[in-house]
Structures are given as structure tokens and as C-alpha cells.
Amino acid sequence: MSSNTIEKLQWRYATKKFDPSKVLSNEKLNILKETFNLTATSFGLQPLKMVVVSNAKIKEQLVPLTYHQPQVRDASHVLILCIEKSIDEKFIVDHFKRVEGLRKTPRKILDPFERDLIDSFTKKNSEEIKTWMINQLYLTLGALLTVCAMEKIDSCPMEGFESKKYDTLLGLDKKGLESVLVLPVGYRDKDDFFVTLKKVRRGVDELVINLE
């Protein structure tokens, strides 16, 4: 890993104060959208969606639903990471149709995998499936935070918000979605107190175990 990469990861922090006058370019926003799309998920199923909010009025409405944290108002965009309400047989079948269409993989190869996956999900209860989907969503969050650092985009991952009220306000429940994470993105305000603070980490020697 190059020193430049480490420097960018050191630069990143959970931004507490965004500069509302600075807006992400379409190019930068598209990089984040593609990152969300390209992040690995188990079985490649992608049981998730990302809602991008840039409308100032909507962002203002999100503030009281985010325990009055101003980042959702002042950030350039608010990325809302969601899971599907449910994964049914059709969802899995549609995935394998995409595999067949894009890779031209013969059905005799795909069919056994498709049947096994449908059987596996049929045996899981709704809470098990929901937990699995949320785990996939955290993979995408990690990728988004890393790419934000690489692209010098500020971000602030949030779990502290009222998910059901978000879903109602944005109509996510009607789309079969449930919000799980909120990620305001944009550019830090020069007066953000946290800009000057050193990053606190346990350190490589304590976190990494080398077995030789």
C-alpha cells in the first residue's frame, strides 16, 4: 500500500461540520454511485439500494429525524443506505438471469446454484435474512468511506437516526426498502473543530496478529 494511500486514510475523519456552499461535482457523485454498485456482496445478490438526497428542503426535514445532527442539512448530498424488505425466489431468479445474460453461462451450470440458493433462503427466517442483508450493507459503507478518502470527499457515517420516520418521509416503505445507514458527503468546513484532532487508533501492532 503506497504512502499516498495511507496519507489519504489519515486525512479522512467523521466530519461534524460541512461547508454548505461546497457541492460535489456530478463526476464525484457518480464515482460514489459506481462504488456502491461495484462493492462485493455475498453471492453477488446486492440486496440493497442507495437513495441520494440533494434537495435542500428534504435535507432540512431530515435534521429532526437525525437527532438534530446538522450534517444532513449542510452536506452536499445525503446517501441513505437501505436493505430490501424481503428476498424472495423471484429476486434470486432475476440475479441468475443477469448472470446468464451478461456472462452467457449455460443454464446447466447455473441451475444447480440457483436451486441451492433458493433452498437456502427458504430455510432462513426473516430476521436471519435481514441480518444478512445488513451485513452486506456494511460492506458497501466501508467501500464508500475508503473511496471518499481516495477522492478527498468528506463523509460522516451515521447510525443515529429514526429509520421508520426516514422511510415514511422519503417513501422508502412504499418501495419495499428499509433505511439502515446514513452517509452525508461533501466538504468539511474550515471551522470544524475535529479537523485538527489527531486520529485515535489502537495501532497496527495491537490489532494485527502475524502467524509465521
Buried (B, 14 or more C-beta within 10 A) or exposed (E): EEEEEEEBBEBBBEBBBBBBEBBBEEEBBEBBEEBBEEBEBEBEBBBBBBBEBEEEEBBEBBBEBBEEBBBBBBBBBBBBBBBBBBBBEEBBEEBBEEBBEEEEEEEEEBEEBBEEBBEEBEEEEEEEBBEBBBEBBEBBBEBBBBBBBBBEBBBBBBEEBBBEBBBEBBEBBEBEBBBBBBBBBBBBBEEBEEBEEEEEEEEEEEEEEEEE
